């Protein structure tokens, strides 16, 4: 999770604190934070307690069962990350909570786009391909703005024999997107939008597969559709991965909306994609 996402999460937490008139707010993060990152969050929101994974480990290690649950959670929540080197940091919640809260600055009005973009997606008539493409493109570029750059719509191949809806370049240090770069040979990701009234079939998978060239650092595609893939499409995507190393990820409109909600709430939209890919790899057969 990047610093901007952490600041958004802190903003949402402080807003929630005011709604419930709570005395304190604690932001717990399942990653190690640098002093610079912690200071940046606290500078934006004085009085907020920030406990990273090192602090959480220190608190949990005194209870064997609690520590085991934390360790299992960290492993499950970060399937594409190497186990982090954790250095327990001494914290005392009782002492921290007893300290006088610093004067909080007025919460600035934060423009949240998720609801607006969700409304646009849900209002697209079934079968209207162009309107769905436009709404989904705007939603994706917003949800994944921390991880992609140089978005290009309606891009054609060199010979103009094929045109895909959207392509973008990964510009992220997130573990999952680094895995896409290093293990799936994809600096660039293709996005396709299919506003079908039924689930997409294997034909759409085969068409998208033709756009992927690992030697051109373009071995991954994401297809977004209202209903998601049928069983034949799932089998075709697994076949493309197993036989050619091409990764084709299918997302539903609802999953894209979940990504938008995570974006505005300070969560990590990539987590939705991680769960889909994790399931795909776990169930891949020979």
Backbone torsions as a table, in degrees:
resi	resn	phi	psi	omega
1	UNK	NA	129.2	-179.2
2	UNK	-79.0	169.6	-177.8
3	UNK	-62.5	-39.2	-179.2
4	UNK	-61.6	-38.5	178.0
5	UNK	-67.2	-37.9	178.4
6	UNK	-65.2	-40.3	178.6
7	UNK	-65.4	-38.7	176.6
8	UNK	-63.6	-41.2	179.0
9	UNK	-63.3	-40.7	178.8
10	UNK	-64.0	-40.6	179.1
11	UNK	-60.9	-46.2	179.5
12	UNK	-64.1	-37.9	-179.4
13	UNK	-64.6	-44.7	179.7
14	UNK	-65.4	-38.6	177.6
15	UNK	-62.2	-42.8	178.4
16	UNK	-65.0	-38.1	177.9
17	UNK	-58.3	-42.2	179.8
18	UNK	-69.1	-38.2	-179.8
19	UNK	-60.5	-43.2	-177.4
20	UNK	-93.0	2.8	179.2
21	UNK	53.3	40.6	179.2
22	UNK	-77.5	153.6	179.7
23	UNK	-79.0	-33.3	-174.3
24	UNK	-135.1	162.1	174.4
25	UNK	-142.8	134.3	180.0
26	UNK	-122.7	126.2	174.5
27	UNK	-98.1	112.3	179.0
28	UNK	-100.9	128.6	-174.3
29	UNK	-123.5	131.6	-177.4
30	UNK	-87.0	34.1	177.5
31	UNK	-144.9	162.7	176.4
32	UNK	-80.1	131.1	178.9
33	UNK	-108.0	139.9	175.3
34	UNK	-77.3	165.0	176.8
35	UNK	-59.8	-38.0	-179.7
36	UNK	-62.8	-43.7	-179.7
37	UNK	-66.1	-45.1	179.5
38	UNK	-61.6	-44.2	179.8
39	UNK	-63.6	-37.3	-179.9
40	UNK	-64.3	-40.8	179.5
41	UNK	-67.2	-46.2	-178.3
42	UNK	-68.7	-29.7	177.6
43	UNK	-66.8	-38.3	178.9
44	UNK	-72.6	-30.2	-176.2
45	UNK	-139.9	79.2	178.7
46	UNK	-58.6	143.7	179.7
47	UNK	92.8	-15.2	177.9
48	UNK	-77.8	131.1	174.8
49	UNK	-87.7	132.9	-178.9
50	UNK	-121.1	117.2	177.7
51	UNK	-116.6	115.7	177.1
52	UNK	-89.1	-172.8	-175.0
53	UNK	-63.7	-28.5	178.4
54	UNK	-67.9	-41.0	177.4
55	UNK	-69.2	-41.9	179.6
56	UNK	-62.8	-38.3	178.6
57	UNK	-64.7	-41.8	178.1
58	UNK	-58.8	-41.0	-178.6
59	UNK	-72.2	-32.9	-175.0
60	UNK	-86.0	-25.3	-170.4
61	UNK	-65.1	-19.8	-179.8
62	UNK	-76.1	-11.4	178.5
63	UNK	-124.8	111.9	-173.0
64	UNK	-58.1	-43.4	-178.5
65	UNK	-67.4	-42.4	179.7
66	UNK	-65.2	-41.0	179.0
67	UNK	-63.5	-40.2	179.7
68	UNK	-64.3	-39.7	178.7
69	UNK	-66.4	-39.3	177.5
70	UNK	-65.0	-44.1	-179.3
71	UNK	-62.2	-43.0	179.2
72	UNK	-65.1	-40.9	178.5
73	UNK	-61.0	-44.7	-178.4
74	UNK	-63.6	-39.9	-180.0
75	UNK	-68.7	-39.2	-179.2
76	UNK	-72.0	-35.3	-174.6
77	UNK	-81.0	-11.2	-177.6
78	UNK	-131.9	64.0	-174.8
79	UNK	-66.6	-19.6	-178.2
80	UNK	-107.4	17.2	-179.6
81	UNK	-115.5	144.7	170.0
82	UNK	-73.0	146.3	178.7
83	UNK	-52.5	126.5	-177.4
84	UNK	-73.4	148.9	174.9
85	UNK	-81.5	110.7	-175.1
86	UNK	-99.9	129.4	176.0
87	UNK	-116.7	100.4	-176.7
88	UNK	-52.0	129.7	-179.1
89	UNK	-106.1	127.1	-177.5
90	UNK	-67.9	117.1	175.1
91	UNK	-132.8	154.3	179.4
92	UNK	-130.5	96.0	-178.1
93	UNK	-56.7	-38.3	-179.5
94	UNK	-61.8	-42.9	178.2
95	UNK	-66.3	-45.3	-177.6
96	UNK	-61.4	-41.7	-177.3
97	UNK	-74.1	-20.8	179.1
98	UNK	-81.2	-14.6	-178.2
99	UNK	-72.0	142.3	176.9
100	UNK	-60.3	129.7	179.9
101	UNK	-65.8	135.4	176.9
102	UNK	-68.2	152.0	179.5
103	UNK	-62.6	119.2	-179.2
104	UNK	-82.4	142.1	176.7
105	UNK	-75.2	154.9	174.6
106	UNK	-56.8	137.4	-179.5
107	UNK	-73.2	119.3	179.7
108	UNK	-69.2	150.7	176.6
109	UNK	-64.7	125.6	-178.2
110	UNK	-107.9	124.4	179.1
111	UNK	-77.7	115.5	179.7
112	UNK	-107.4	123.4	-173.5
113	UNK	-98.0	-13.5	-171.6
114	UNK	-54.5	-49.8	-175.6
115	UNK	-62.6	-39.3	178.6
116	UNK	-63.5	-43.9	-179.1
117	UNK	-70.7	-36.3	176.6
118	UNK	-61.8	-42.4	179.6
119	UNK	-61.9	-41.4	178.6
120	UNK	-62.0	-42.2	180.0
121	UNK	-64.8	-45.6	-175.7
122	UNK	-71.1	-22.7	-178.0
123	UNK	-87.8	-3.0	178.9
124	UNK	-71.8	125.8	179.2
125	UNK	-63.8	142.1	176.4
126	UNK	-55.3	133.5	178.0
127	UNK	90.1	-12.1	179.2
128	UNK	-82.0	93.3	-173.4
129	UNK	-65.3	-43.6	-175.5
130	UNK	-68.7	-42.4	179.7
131	UNK	-65.2	-37.5	179.5
132	UNK	-68.2	-42.2	177.9
133	UNK	-59.6	-44.6	-179.1
134	UNK	-64.9	-44.6	-178.4
135	UNK	-67.4	-42.2	-179.3
136	UNK	-69.9	-35.4	177.2
137	UNK	-62.7	-45.4	179.7
138	UNK	-64.6	-38.1	179.4
139	UNK	-66.4	-45.1	-178.1
140	UNK	-67.3	-43.7	-178.6
141	UNK	-64.2	-29.2	176.2
142	UNK	-77.4	-48.0	-176.5
143	UNK	-63.0	-37.1	-174.7
144	UNK	-108.7	23.0	-176.9
145	UNK	-62.5	-24.8	179.4
146	UNK	-77.3	-11.7	-170.6
147	UNK	-121.2	-13.3	-177.2
148	UNK	-129.6	154.4	175.5
149	UNK	-139.5	166.5	174.6
150	UNK	56.2	57.7	175.5
151	UNK	-72.2	135.4	-179.3
152	UNK	-135.9	119.6	-176.9
153	UNK	-92.3	153.8	175.6
154	UNK	46.9	57.4	-176.8
155	UNK	-93.0	131.9	179.9
156	UNK	-99.6	156.0	175.4
157	UNK	-69.7	171.4	-176.1
158	UNK	-58.7	-36.5	-178.0
159	UNK	-90.7	-2.3	-178.0
160	UNK	64.6	18.3	178.9
161	UNK	-78.1	-21.3	179.7
162	UNK	-141.9	145.5	179.7
163	UNK	-132.0	124.0	176.0
164	UNK	-107.1	161.0	-167.9
165	UNK	-70.6	-42.9	-171.7
166	UNK	-156.4	143.5	174.8
167	UNK	-138.6	145.4	-180.0
168	UNK	-146.7	156.4	179.9
169	UNK	-101.5	132.4	178.3
170	UNK	-70.7	130.4	176.9
171	UNK	-139.3	66.4	-170.6
172	UNK	-143.0	149.6	173.2
173	UNK	-104.8	13.6	176.1
174	UNK	-65.7	139.8	-175.2
175	UNK	-57.5	-40.8	-178.7
176	UNK	-64.7	-47.2	-177.9
177	UNK	-69.8	-28.9	172.6
178	UNK	-66.3	-35.6	176.0
179	UNK	-65.4	-40.0	177.7
180	UNK	-60.9	-39.5	180.0
181	UNK	-68.7	-50.1	-170.5
182	UNK	-83.5	-36.5	-175.0
183	UNK	-97.6	-25.8	-179.1
184	UNK	-113.4	9.8	173.7
185	UNK	52.5	48.2	-175.7
186	UNK	-131.3	95.9	168.6
187	UNK	-81.7	-24.4	-179.5
188	UNK	-117.2	142.4	179.3
189	UNK	-122.7	133.4	177.6
190	UNK	-95.1	140.0	177.6
191	UNK	-120.3	134.6	177.5
192	UNK	-125.6	145.2	-178.1
193	UNK	-125.3	124.9	-176.2
194	UNK	-125.8	100.5	-178.2
195	UNK	-88.0	68.0	-179.1
196	UNK	-95.4	152.3	176.6
197	UNK	-80.9	-17.9	175.7
198	UNK	-113.6	174.0	176.3
199	UNK	-66.0	149.0	178.5
200	UNK	-72.1	148.1	-178.4
201	UNK	-104.2	-175.6	-177.0
202	UNK	-65.5	-25.4	179.1
203	UNK	-60.3	-39.3	178.9
204	UNK	-68.3	-32.7	176.8
205	UNK	-67.3	-45.1	-179.6
206	UNK	-64.0	-38.3	178.4
207	UNK	-63.7	-45.7	179.9
208	UNK	-65.3	-36.8	-179.1
209	UNK	-59.1	-31.9	-178.7
210	UNK	-66.2	-20.6	-179.4
211	UNK	-81.9	-10.2	-171.2
212	UNK	-97.1	130.1	178.9
213	UNK	-137.6	108.6	-176.9
214	UNK	-63.9	-32.2	179.7
215	UNK	-68.1	-18.9	176.5
216	UNK	-98.7	16.9	-179.7
217	UNK	58.1	37.9	-176.8
218	UNK	-136.7	70.8	-174.9
219	UNK	-109.5	9.1	-175.7
220	UNK	-133.5	139.5	176.0
221	UNK	-135.7	150.8	175.6
222	UNK	-124.3	123.3	178.3
223	UNK	-107.3	127.1	178.6
224	UNK	-111.8	130.7	179.6
225	UNK	-150.0	158.5	-178.6
226	UNK	-61.6	-39.5	-172.2
227	UNK	-105.3	-11.2	-178.1
228	UNK	80.9	-170.2	-174.9
229	UNK	-89.5	151.7	171.2
230	UNK	-87.5	-179.1	-175.0
231	UNK	-62.1	-38.6	179.7
232	UNK	-66.9	-37.3	178.0
233	UNK	-67.4	-39.9	177.6
234	UNK	-61.5	-44.3	179.2
235	UNK	-63.8	-39.3	179.7
236	UNK	-65.8	-40.7	179.2
237	UNK	-65.2	-40.3	177.6
238	UNK	-66.6	-36.0	177.1
239	UNK	-65.0	-40.9	178.0
240	UNK	-62.5	-37.0	179.1
241	UNK	-72.5	-45.9	-176.6
242	UNK	-66.9	-42.1	-172.7
243	UNK	-91.2	-30.7	-174.7
244	UNK	-125.8	-2.0	179.5
245	UNK	70.4	20.3	179.1
246	UNK	-96.3	129.1	-176.2
247	UNK	-101.3	116.0	178.6
248	UNK	-118.2	113.9	-175.0
249	UNK	-104.9	131.5	177.6
250	UNK	-107.7	129.3	176.2
251	UNK	-122.2	147.0	174.3
252	UNK	-92.7	166.5	175.2
253	UNK	-58.2	-41.4	-179.9
254	UNK	-62.1	-37.2	177.7
255	UNK	-68.6	-36.1	176.1
256	UNK	-65.4	-39.5	176.9
257	UNK	-64.9	-38.3	175.8
258	UNK	-60.5	-38.9	177.1
259	UNK	-62.6	-40.5	178.3
260	UNK	-62.7	-43.7	179.3
261	UNK	-61.8	-40.9	178.2
262	UNK	-63.6	-39.1	179.9
263	UNK	-58.9	-48.8	-175.7
264	UNK	-77.5	-20.5	-179.8
265	UNK	-91.9	0.8	179.8
266	UNK	89.1	8.8	177.0
267	UNK	-84.8	-169.4	-178.7
268	UNK	-114.6	106.6	-179.5
269	UNK	-57.4	-29.5	-179.9
270	UNK	-60.2	-24.5	-178.3
271	UNK	-57.8	-32.1	178.5
272	UNK	-64.9	-43.0	180.0
273	UNK	-70.2	-38.9	178.4
274	UNK	-56.8	-44.3	-178.7
275	UNK	-63.0	-39.8	179.6
276	UNK	-66.0	-46.4	-178.7
277	UNK	-68.2	-39.3	178.6
278	UNK	-59.8	-45.2	178.2
279	UNK	-64.0	-39.4	-179.1
280	UNK	-63.6	-44.7	-178.5
281	UNK	-71.2	-34.5	-179.9
282	UNK	-68.3	-27.8	-176.7
283	UNK	-105.0	8.2	-178.6
284	UNK	-71.5	128.6	-179.8
285	UNK	-101.4	166.7	177.7
286	UNK	-68.5	NA	NA
